[in-house]
Amino acid sequence: MADGNRFFPAPRLILAALVAGALAGAVAVYVSESRSGNNAPARVAVGGSKDDVACAAKSGRAKKIAAAATGEVAALLPADPPQSMKSLAFNGPDGKPMTIADHAGKTVLLNLWATWCAPCRAEMPALNALQKDKGSDAFQVIAVNVDAGDDVKPKKFLKETGVEALGYFRDSTVALFNDLKARGLALGLPVTMLIDSEGCLIAHMNGPAEWSGRDARRLVETALGS
């Protein structure tokens, strides 16, 4: 009986493990500050659309650009194969629906974040700095907040942390995250994707990174110059 007071009986232990596993599977959130994220290489199936076929032909370019992802952004993986991201949908700063296709002609670093995700909050100032440094007619950081509910918390966070260079993009429906999850690209938050000027996924990363440093700037310069 003494042992029973010190340890869970086997059935309760098994039940606890199952519950914990279910909760972990329901919401995958990165809570580590590790730069490596959780980037198990995964080949993503591509549809037969004209856009996907055109993007898939950019495999060599994707590998070349991803090879420039070193140091603090080394967890970025080349798209395998590249695929069209044109249909990814979210709300723009004016609150109106938009897609990646609306940013044609511009290389985009797309990031999904939430106020309840500690690593997301930590990297937002770095994404803000990257936009201030490299943002132009050719490149933009699009950080999409995925908090459920209204705009109060995310807007308060951005104000408190001085994130003013990033546009306020939103998706409170979880549809954007689920779209990326279905494609095998999103394992949790944060998740970041490098998308070229034709809407093709070139590289992707799960987990946080230091986007304000020299390594990130070199990556952007390589993407724009390739």
C-alpha positions, 0 to 999 in steps of 0.5 A: 500500500505504501508503494501505491501512495507513491506511484500512480497505479498502472491504469491511471498512469496509462490514462494520464499518458494518453490524455497528455498525448492527446493534448500535445497532438491537439495544439503543437506549440514551440516553447523552446528558444532553440534555433533548430526548431522541429524541422524533420525534412518532409516531402510534400505532395504537389497537385497537378495545377499549372501553378504547382507544375511551374513551381516544382520546376524551381527545385534547383533554385530552392536548394541554392537559396536554402543553402544560403540559410546558415547560422541563426537561420540554418533551420530553413529547409528547401521546399521539396518540391516547391509548390504554389502558395498563391491561394493562402488566405488571410486578412490584410491591414484593412481587415479585408480578405487577401491571398499571397497572389495579391503580393505578386512581384514581391518575395515574401517571408510569411510568418504565423504567430500568436500572443500565447506562443512565447517563441513567436512573441520573442521573434516578432521584434526581430521580424520587425527589424528585418522588415525595417532593414530589407522591406521594399517593393521587392521584399516584405515580411508578412507576419500573420497573427492567428489568435482566436477572438478579436484584435485587442490582444494582438494589437496591444502586444504589437504596441507594447513591443514597438513592432511598427514596421510590420503590417497587421495581418490576421486570421482568427479562423485557424484556416491558414494554419490548417491549410499549411498543416495539410500541406505538411508544412506546419508542425506548430507555431511559429512557422515561417515560409520564404515565397518568391515573387511568383507565389512559389514556396522556396523554403520553410521553417518550423520554430523560431529564428533570429531574423534581425541578424546578418544571416537573415539579411544574407538569406534575403539578399540571396533570394532577391538576387537569384 
